[in-house]
Amino acid sequence: MPYSARMQKSHLYSIFFAPRGNERMADLGMQIAQQYLSPFDKIIGLVGVAGSGKSMIIKGMFPGLELTNDDEGVNVRPLPLLNIEDTGFYTAHTYHVDIRFESAFVQLHELAEAILFAVSKGKRVIVEHFDLIYDQLGRNAHLLIGIGEEVIITRPTLFGPRPQEITEIVFKSVTSRLMVHTAEDMCEHFLEKQGIGKHLYEHADVRNGFILSFFSKPEIDLEALEEQINELIQEDVPVSYADENHILFGEELHSCTGPRMHVRSTGDVEKVTLIKELLKEPITDLFLLIGVVGEIDDLNDINHIVL
């Protein structure tokens, strides 16, 4: 067994916060590739709902890989995976397939046969919606990634986990992530109205919530800010995609780096609670604005481990 594969032999799973923004998601993909991907992995499976960030994870893990389901509507035809014949110097090593998209055009058993044939030729295949092809393949992925509220990375064995198990977790949890992302952007929206621009802070994550990390302490009425956010929730204003860098709150434009990852209306977000003081992070000296969807019982228990 190659050394890099032996290093991963005891890896059950790892969990990361799922970032709410394309650049941060791509950065996480790069980190996953560096820490968990082996050169000998042939099938990389991803599961998660549409818009959860699977494509951005892939772009971070495999820079330059041509995705066959490009978000801008440029779909590669014919599907390269179905036309692997030669294995010479000038042929591709890594292929991409979106099972949900391709199943509208190709039978699942044909896609499964194409994946297995590619692997037999020493190719690597990146499979989105891996759960839909698992039974047809008759085997698991070398590396399986689930994207919901959190990103789960696992290296399945004969004893699991099966992709359906990961799918159940991430499909259930992604609703929280969508709510939090919309809440975060509502918070940003009202801060901008106060003249507090995005250049003054960085983004970070907390379970069921968000963190805005300020380089210097701003003057913010957190009680009033929380009230504004929850009033917008009560107004039930539509949240819609504008372009790759913006969303709309009703008719108001707001810049956003992950415009496809939102609830459909502000009314779909549960009550937002802000910590009523800016906490100073002792290591970085940043001032943290912390918001949570729902109530906060104990600040020290927000990032509790769920087993």
C-alpha positions in Angstrom: 0.0 0.0 0.0 1.4 3.5 -0.9 2.6 5.5 2.0 0.0 8.3 1.5 -2.8 5.8 1.6 -1.5 4.2 4.8 -1.5 7.6 6.5 -5.2 7.9 5.8 -6.0 4.3 6.9 -7.4 5.2 10.3 -9.3 8.3 9.2 -13.0 7.9 10.0 -14.2 11.4 9.4 -13.4 15.1 9.8 -15.8 18.0 10.1 -15.4 21.7 9.0 -17.8 24.6 9.1 -19.3 25.0 5.6 -18.3 28.5 4.6 -20.9 30.9 3.2 -19.2 32.3 0.2 -17.6 31.0 -3.0 -14.0 32.1 -2.2 -14.1 30.7 1.3 -15.6 27.4 -0.1 -12.9 27.1 -2.7 -10.2 27.8 0.0 -11.7 25.0 2.0 -11.5 22.7 -1.0 -7.8 23.5 -1.4 -7.3 22.6 2.3 -9.2 19.3 1.9 -7.0 18.4 -1.0 -3.9 19.1 0.9 -4.9 17.2 4.0 -7.0 14.3 2.9 -6.6 13.6 -0.9 -4.3 10.8 -1.9 -2.8 10.7 -5.4 -4.1 7.1 -5.5 -7.8 8.0 -4.9 -9.7 7.3 -8.0 -13.3 8.0 -7.1 -14.1 11.2 -5.2 -17.8 11.3 -4.2 -19.7 14.4 -3.2 -23.2 14.7 -1.7 -25.4 17.7 -0.9 -28.4 19.6 -2.2 -28.2 21.9 -5.2 -26.5 25.2 -4.3 -24.7 23.8 -1.2 -21.3 24.5 -2.7 -20.2 21.2 -4.2 -18.8 22.8 -7.4 -16.8 25.3 -5.4 -15.3 22.6 -3.2 -14.3 20.8 -6.4 -12.8 23.9 -8.0 -10.7 24.4 -4.8 -9.6 20.7 -4.8 -8.8 20.5 -8.5 -8.0 24.0 -9.9 -8.5 24.1 -13.6 -10.7 21.0 -13.8 -13.5 21.5 -16.4 -16.8 20.9 -14.7 -19.5 19.5 -17.0 -22.3 21.3 -15.2 -20.9 24.8 -15.2 -23.1 27.2 -13.2 -23.1 29.7 -16.1 -25.0 27.2 -18.3 -22.0 26.0 -20.4 -22.5 22.2 -20.3 -19.8 20.1 -21.8 -21.1 17.9 -24.6 -20.5 15.1 -25.3 -19.8 14.1 -21.7 -16.0 13.3 -21.7 -16.4 10.5 -19.3 -18.5 8.5 -21.8 -15.8 8.7 -24.5 -12.7 7.3 -22.8 -10.9 5.1 -25.3 -7.2 5.9 -25.2 -5.0 6.2 -22.2 -2.0 7.9 -23.9 0.0 10.9 -22.9 -2.4 13.5 -24.2 -5.6 12.1 -22.6 -7.1 13.6 -19.4 -6.4 12.1 -16.0 -9.3 13.5 -14.1 -13.0 13.6 -15.1 -16.1 15.2 -13.6 -19.7 14.0 -13.7 -22.9 15.4 -12.0 -25.1 12.3 -11.7 -28.3 14.3 -11.1 -27.8 16.4 -14.2 -26.6 13.5 -16.4 -29.3 11.1 -15.4 -31.7 13.2 -17.5 -29.7 12.2 -20.6 -28.0 8.9 -19.7 -29.1 5.8 -17.9 -27.6 5.3 -14.5 -26.1 1.9 -15.3 -24.3 3.5 -18.3 -22.8 6.2 -16.1 -21.8 3.5 -13.5 -20.1 1.5 -16.3 -18.3 4.6 -17.6 -17.0 5.4 -14.1 -15.7 1.9 -13.5 -14.1 1.8 -16.9 -12.3 5.1 -16.3 -11.0 3.8 -13.0 -9.8 0.6 -14.6 -7.8 2.8 -17.0 -6.1 4.6 -14.1 -8.3 7.7 -14.3 -9.8 9.7 -11.4 -13.5 10.6 -11.5 -15.1 13.3 -9.4 -18.8 12.4 -8.8 -21.4 14.9 -7.7 -24.5 13.4 -6.1 -22.6 10.2 -5.5 -25.5 8.8 -3.5 -27.6 8.4 -6.7 -25.0 6.1 -8.4 -23.8 4.2 -5.4 -26.1 1.2 -5.8 -25.3 0.9 -9.5 -21.5 1.1 -8.9 -21.5 -1.6 -6.3 -18.7 0.1 -4.5 -18.0 3.2 -2.4 -15.8 6.2 -3.1 -12.2 6.4 -2.0 -13.0 9.8 -0.5 -16.5 10.9 0.3 -17.5 14.5 1.1 -20.9 15.7 2.3 -21.9 19.4 2.3 -24.6 20.7 4.5 -24.3 23.1 7.5 -20.9 21.5 7.9 -18.6 19.8 5.5 -18.0 16.1 6.4 -14.9 14.4 5.0 -14.7 10.6 5.3 -12.7 7.7 3.9 -15.2 4.9 3.7 -14.3 1.2 4.3 -16.2 -2.0 3.8 -18.0 -1.1 7.0 -19.2 2.3 5.9 -20.2 5.0 6.1 -22.5 4.6 3.1 -23.3 7.8 1.1 -26.9 7.6 2.1 -25.9 8.1 5.8 -23.9 11.2 4.9 -26.7 12.5 2.7 -29.3 12.2 5.5 -27.1 14.3 7.7 -26.2 17.1 5.2 -29.7 17.3 3.7 -31.2 17.8 7.1 -28.6 20.4 8.3 -28.3 22.6 5.1 -31.5 24.5 6.0 -29.7 26.0 9.0 -26.8 27.0 6.9 -29.1 28.8 4.4 -30.9 30.6 7.2 -27.6 31.7 8.8 -26.2 33.0 5.5 -29.3 35.1 4.9 -29.2 36.4 8.5 -25.5 37.2 8.0 -26.3 39.2 4.9 -29.1 41.0 6.6 -26.7 42.0 9.3 -24.2 43.3 6.7 -27.0 45.1 4.9 -27.9 47.2 7.9 -24.3 47.8 8.9 -23.7 49.2 5.4 -26.5 51.6 6.0 -24.6 52.9 9.0 -21.5 53.4 6.9 -19.7 50.2 8.2 -18.4 48.6 5.1 -17.2 45.1 4.5 -13.6 46.2 4.3 -13.7 46.8 8.1 -14.2 43.1 9.1 -13.6 39.5 8.2 -16.0 36.5 8.2 -15.8 33.6 10.6 -18.1 30.8 11.6 -19.9 29.5 14.7 -22.5 26.7 14.9 -25.9 28.0 13.8 -24.5 31.4 13.5 -21.9 33.8 12.1 -19.1 36.0 13.2 -18.0 39.4 11.9 -14.4 40.0 13.1 -13.5 43.7 13.2 -9.9 45.0 13.1 -10.8 47.9 15.4 -13.8 48.3 17.7 -16.7 50.0 15.8 -19.6 51.9 17.3 -22.6 49.7 16.8 -25.9 49.7 18.7 -26.3 45.9 18.8 -29.8 46.1 20.3 -31.0 48.3 17.4 -29.2 46.1 14.9 -30.9 43.0 16.1 -34.2 44.7 16.1 -33.7 45.8 12.4 -32.8 42.3 11.4 -35.8 40.7 13.1 -38.2 43.4 11.7 -37.0 42.5 8.2 -37.7 38.8 9.0 -41.2 39.8 10.1 -41.7 41.7 6.8 -41.1 38.4 4.9 -39.2 40.1 2.0 -38.2 37.9 -0.9 -34.5 37.0 -1.2 -33.4 36.4 -4.7 -30.3 35.8 -6.9 -29.3 38.9 -8.8 -25.9 37.9 -10.3 -22.8 36.0 -9.1 -21.9 38.9 -6.8 -25.3 40.2 -5.6 -28.6 39.2 -4.1 -31.8 41.2 -3.7 -33.7 41.9 -0.5 -37.0 42.7 -2.2 -35.7 45.3 -4.7 -32.7 46.4 -2.7 -29.3 45.1 -4.1 -26.8 43.6 -1.7 -23.3 42.3 -2.5 -22.8 38.6 -1.7 -20.1 36.1 -2.6 -22.4 33.1 -2.3 -25.7 34.4 -3.9 -27.1 30.9 -4.5 -27.0 29.8 -0.9 -30.0 31.6 0.7 -33.5 30.9 1.8 -36.3 32.2 -0.5 -37.6 34.9 1.9 -36.5 36.6 5.0 -39.5 35.1 6.7 -37.9 31.7 6.4 -35.2 32.7 8.9 -35.9 32.1 12.6 -35.4 34.9 15.1 -31.8 36.2 15.0 -30.1 36.8 18.3 -26.9 39.0 18.6 -24.5 38.9 21.5 -25.0 42.3 23.0 -21.3 43.1 23.3 -18.4 42.9 20.9 -16.1 40.3 22.4 -12.4 40.7 22.1 -10.5 37.7 20.8 -7.4 37.5 23.0 -5.1 35.9 20.4 -5.9 38.1 17.4 -7.2 41.2 19.2 -10.1 41.2 16.8 -13.5 42.4 18.0 -16.2 39.9 17.3 -19.8 40.6 16.4 -21.6 37.2 17.0 -25.1 36.4 15.6 -27.0 33.1 16.0 -30.2 31.9 14.4 -32.4 31.1 17.4 -31.8 31.7 21.1 -28.4 31.6 22.9 -28.5 29.8 26.2 -24.8 29.6 26.9 -22.2 31.4 24.8 -19.6 28.8 25.8 -21.7 26.0 24.5 -22.5 27.2 21.0 -19.9 25.0 19.3 -21.0 21.9 21.2 -20.0 18.6 19.6 -23.0 16.6 18.1 -22.4 12.9 18.2 
